[in-house]
Amino acid sequence: MAPTPATPQEAVRPRKVARPHPPRERPPAAHRPRGRPAAPWPATAPWLAAALSMGAYCLALALYGSYPFGPRSRAVNDLGNQFVPFHARLWDLMHGTTSGDLFFNWSSGYGVPFLADFFTYLMNPFSWLVGLFPRALADLPVFLVTLLSIGLGAALMTVFLGRLHQGSGPLRALLSVGYGLCAWVLNDGFADPMWMWGLVALPMLGIAADWCLRRTRWVAGTLLVALAWAGNFYTAAMATLAMALVLAVRLLTASRMAWRDRGEALARAASMALTGILLAAPVLTVTLQAARSAQPAPPMPYDDPPSPLDQWAQLLPGGPAGTSAPHLSIGIPGLLLVAVFPFVRALPLRVRLGWYGLAAAVAASFTWEPTILLWHGFALPNGSLYRAAFVLSGILVMIAWLAMAHHPRPRELAAGAGLVALLAWLCRDQAAVGTTTWILLAGAGTVTLLGLAALTAPHTSRTRAAVTAALTCTVVLGSAYTALSVTAVRDGIDWFQPKITLSGPSLAARDGLLARADWPRSRTDPGPHEFADNDPLLLGGEGGSYYSSFVPAATARTLQGLGGGWYMKGRHTLSFEDPVGRALMGVGSYLSPVPQRRALFVPRPARPAPLLTVRRTLPPAAGEETVFARQERVLGAAVYEVPALTPTVGPAPVPERGGWLLPAARRPGTDPDSAGTTFTAHCTPGSTVLWSAPWFSGEVSGLGGRSTGIGRQDVTANPLRPLGRVPADGTVSVRFLGKGPQHVPRQALGCLSGRKLTAAVHALRARGPVALTTGGHRLTARLHPGSRGSAVLALPAVPGWGCSVDGGPRRAPDAFGGLLAVPLGAGAGRLSCSYLPPGLHTGLAGSVAAALVVAAVAVSGAVRRRRRVHHHPALHAGTAPQMRRITPQGPVSEPPPGPGEKGCS
């Protein structure tokens, strides 16, 4: 077929058999004169795009004084709470300095699965650079993940644009810089290095789809699909859907292409995508099973879509908007060329309508709940609702390149500039439009418009080089200024205050944890103090804090039921703050926070029970339990008094099911009864009073202590906390001052006997194992000979565990109070348990099947190539003849297929 604006030269190979030219017919172009070098830009353009995009980003951070070029921390939001701690954990795994492995994490949540976390957070290939740096510098390789993903994404987009349509390498590189530093990267991707692989996956999948159009390199394309999905399946799914739409547009807008050829290209793309995804099947099966077992996220209703003006304003460069909207900006050159595109008459109307229709449809899909669900794996994201916005930025860059490659005339450029001016005027009052926007539009916009106009006029090579240099400076400085502006605006928002990751205080805490380590005899808990939300990964030790999308529901419910706190409806669990909870989980020491001083902590000892104890009987729950009764049942001893509460002072609470409803607190000073409600009870003098009101928000005070509750029904749970000691007269007076109407449980207070707790812990130690070892995802215990009953392990009972007694068959354990419990039968002396991630075997089977298919295709292709060589002996001498393809317009010369390419299909 003849080349068209919608398809690149030789985009689809004809079905006719290609044959070599006889020597006398070879065109002179096949023989380049000696000493004349090939044009450098096709090979160097991707490197140029990578260098310019990474350089502009580093320039912006250096000017702002941000890490690693200055003192301002980058560890905001999930970057500090998840990615630095997870990369520190990866460093530990690579250097063998942790007790767990890829299957299981003994450090977080008092023992949780890890493979789904690894597949989700750490499979970006650049993440593995962390092993080359000291652990204390883990922030640096995390920064490099973002930086190198920007560079590789821009480089691959440059390659893909060249396959979309031939044209200037430097200009493709400049547009690709706008993709590498699009608004999605600066606002969303920077804090989530795992998502940055999506920036790479989109053009990577575009190259694979282009090979489908050319009916070549099926094996290589399949491997690209597998690499995209393995690096981060979440954003790869978005990129796959987007590239499927791009391929559909290319096929629909192609001229004189037989429908059979279009169908074959689609079938080739479908088989390539399916096989490539199957190659990465373990990533999908393990994470899918982990997601099914995970604590559900808080509901996220979508009832406030952005207005059209809010969306259009995101096309303009500037700072973050005051409203939630997709971040789309691709820089001034890209914006101008997207605006020019509908006026470029060199492009057929169907092409202009097709590509603009695609961009409009994708933009509309970001603001309709059913299609938002489709983009995000049928679950509304907990946080940014527009995580797929980078695919639209990529589509806009493709449109910009198609406009540029067809050499828009001055009138067409002027029409596009007018459209940009109209857009800016319509959006002038939007929150996303600020001083930065107007500076870039006036400065970079003017230079870009003049530069593009100069390129369309007759010019010499020197003039072209000067114009290209001016455009390059404009793109780099404009991108750096945009990144600087966005970073400055974001750092002024309280929500984005950085976390303490690996600095002086946290490194001192780590040193102390290592000095007190006694695993597996007891746990060294880095909580309840928190530097970040995953301190056990960041610092070491074995605690309850764990923040992940894959927190098992069994773990969250067990820890909260035993008195632990949580955030985000259980997707962030916390360490125990009460003595009984610490004893149950075998905590031998912990770090206590210093109020109002986030960098300060106090190490304290605790009384741990063994991590494994043998119980003769496992008493069932007696009806609806309080946290005090549940702790006593798991502990195996009565250690609490739970007194009846009587409201005595303050506004009278309203009795309701399970407790009281406190009226909303009045403004202090307006009424003597405005200082909350005081409850009175009686307990044994000298015992410790703890309060339990998981969903209470307000202040709890009394007995010389004061505590703040931040509970919110189902979303944020307060832990069981000590308040003070019971005085000599045995009277307990506790005041609850709520923020608005609040529920106080009927049994909100428990009085703990320290003497009884000590006796209970000693009894459990007597029932502990003779020896206990853990390593990787296994646990082995040597028990006292003839042990009967059940072995209870201080581990939440999550799916995937299997245990054998005295070398017997592997069986799934039971649960007791949410903890692992293994029946020992008539008597046992040895217990072995191991963890296997659910879904792993299924995924490996899928990968093996896909690998066999790829191998079969590769072998059959190699056989066909050998037969071709046998029929054409000239190929043996390395003098591959020019090929000639037969088209309706006659024979057209083309180079021979490269290694691994098919000459025809």
Steps between C-alpha positions, in 0.01 A plus 500: 500500500606856452609700805236724649508767769329256737752223460879518475693407192466123455273492804330183381684246299310377192396142473695456175822303513807720516780410263856625461603748234730362238840669537441723196171633651637605837442869548801727541372602846601160625866594460596786731829659399787410727585759758151646506356439848140414560275768640564513874161613623298176470741325738571791731150650526386261780816576697439871447143470632619309808779749572281808456211370711719378784711814483197729518362309800832512684535870420160570656584307818841667526352847469241415765756341733324164502665166573751386379615849398398681819363463853128481413371144537306332216351236734143627486184292518552141381856571391602523865236270647538210256767520235807593702414235765426235235828575322681476832340157538617407148852601603473267801386213277780557250763507777352223717453718808136417572321197641241476222511450124292581192216279625461622857576812704552431869557868577169673418151445641647236735553279192344552155538368142744691284503374140201711391672807649817415310315458170308824550751738655844371402485348148605816318843379378659823615394418858766231513771764486444543874739213566790699357471774764545502879173430681514839669479660154189311386332834419748549214419186296130571557559839336687326217200275436296809417778674309599202285138412429452856370802461274410155369137597445604805297751296300251228412237757407753650259545160339127440480430839344748413226303186428173688510632731228848572370651836574765705675669321789570814705140619470370161608735516797373845601138386494595191698646722772148636544383140549777412745422809709126512446281634780413146611867432577544824694179465702427127530781278379788667688371368836432146375808359325312180417258697280789655311540171316170583330678796340739246347235238422284725279753562219642150550158352425463747215814358337363148544169605343687656209672166439153348479415747224818401318432131568846444639690429826219320679739345751672830581165675534376230735806547719438876509144438616627266772759755611237774518263288709768360727641847578164625628184320399274783623626769264579242230129415484424868442770525235376183328146633478624833368722341236216274392299815429794658317540188286128505421524862384803425284321210337174688447668804348736306274428543130484216247559234763298184456266414784659156510837661567347711775349191658832317483676791669240499778527122542878527514477774763250300707715185496811703580329674795348180638825304481704785645260541791512125563880519518453737794216291645648452853489877547128496424392182677688571823388863523142411406481242777663744743252771400207266557631420849590862577318738727263702277579865450266769631217570254581778256182647349543685172247779511697810402648467149705795377332749272609527135691819581681324785609230257597740223704704745711191566630523143679821600829480691499621860453392857259246650133592476281572799254241371553134423552453126723295266849647465558518122745776405779399258677834473461798270630344172273199539201715590552729200532210256194323642311823435648521149407139415138555385617772259777300328354441157780261404327254730183337363184600680433144621841498671436829676155392609623159613783625721308794645205270562730257682639775726152634574364154578787419737463838673126443544561152637700650788189674636239220477497250784454179293797585278707619798445152640610350168825700498577408861429128509133531602580666834482872573848605614551604860659837429549644154214397273696581185802270517455411133545859381848425364347302213313807379820703526664238279218517246529879491873470427419263212253751359758778537757295310259418215440874464874580510595221259267646236671843505216733597487823300515845661124548472441165666744588778324833549163325526641264765649792693161670494339185637754491786432866574126432508557206738709717732239778501214257576699343786644821640307472828569130562715400797749318274581821310744730674803717450705206377244432228508853362880521508532174306229591252651841429866398501527137395189529284640787296839336445336168408262663252781695331724194494238277341422770244870529417522126440220516243669778304792439260815476708860383500638226719662767721166676545332171583767421759457843661122464513529148646739629765260779593211255526714266709583776750135599512387145572763436768456832680121490470484143633735583788300810590176303495646228723637764737163676522303181559742386772487836678120511499474143626746551785281779632217254568497352851402155369833479316728562796787250465548197723820423687658211313872422537653789693669551837208415735374203301849357451558528875175314557613227260830461683312458827264241353792297366672514839189367680404242234397162645308342213338246506499482879320833507412793278673839498218737406594837343151626594272644614728794415491568125748674274306372196208262450725196443763535770567123533613502136683831530679433830485126561357312794164322512198721562135546424525803273425412137364714217423330171220435254539132590455505879318168550150545637579223749798700629311828528200343675715293736720787614209741537299238689787452743534872569710633214423820312473558130463767233336487156249235609779261588735555208746651746531297819679623813706351780336412829514762775377287790696247711276201427509550122879524510521187714277304261716595200830433679622861504811527717572870442337790321547866416268737684422834332566839658189723461535776242857392416492274196876447490526395868427160654568305819600128492307297759506132606191277502398156634477269197341158481666252261409520133374141528313353793329163547142515633304199624170658395392792286188651657250640248366852514206540737265722301596854413833572665655821619864557419581421864322162488661414166849577629439288809376205292808505277729559797341211691461694825272761660702819549235778476228647709238658273299736721154641441509867400274767642477849345540749784611844376427694184232472232294187549572238230213329322493120551515306176584150393837397640570825684419870503473780250681811623346830392711736293741699717409864545740787455730521805414783740134524409376245753659314794370172359677545167818313600382154395343220701672332794441131574575345836586138583680295768803272458773338710748765616832490317364342183546672164197654328475459123233652280345339194283708267618414147282751314510787754630838383593740776694515824510241779650614832523395861728340761772744403500391136370650177445330167361610165269284296473550124254221428256494212257213456672216307761736351724597793517283813658613826720238669447376854699752706613536864375808684630484857507308827206447731541710821491357850126552544427297186296777335550549128379824339551539125377786284400456134493823301381423148527688175133509416261221606709195595433144606661371821484119548331371814819314591746767398737454796701202620722479807807285440673314781874504437550209740250279317648591161849404620370165623320437171813576298707265720243226443521546125878492509479164673295375202741637242714292265836349581641672191352725233659601170371714215649568163360620171139387494544206739467441873621192686444422868627218721236436764511323832452129429136394498356851470123483467226742406581781256802714423401868486735729308511876546426549130177616337336204325522599133433267204810322368639341814544126522634302796611143564534326835788253548563490123138420413300639208480876449163635613348846530500615864198614701450843657466591867409858572625574148843343565642186343411182691630154403339186652771273642294184533579239763851629553769670295864598523557701185306760302585642159308775321559670167327770302416473128342801326154408370482517121872443441468149356220608265704794376812290444296250298372783278852636453636159401221454245565846352875439492443180302289693248767769463772236461298317236444819301867596528617156384257492208617847396863392516422196284329717239797737493741211448291376211508848346877508534518157338297621201706822470870407541601865465375554855787279623754756390335779697398681181127497562319611185254781497144374523220614276140498617217494255237770545212616285726782386780264393823373658645704788855451627555431865792379709523134597341397826714535807588218738188342634271680250275328253539587138136426440205334661 
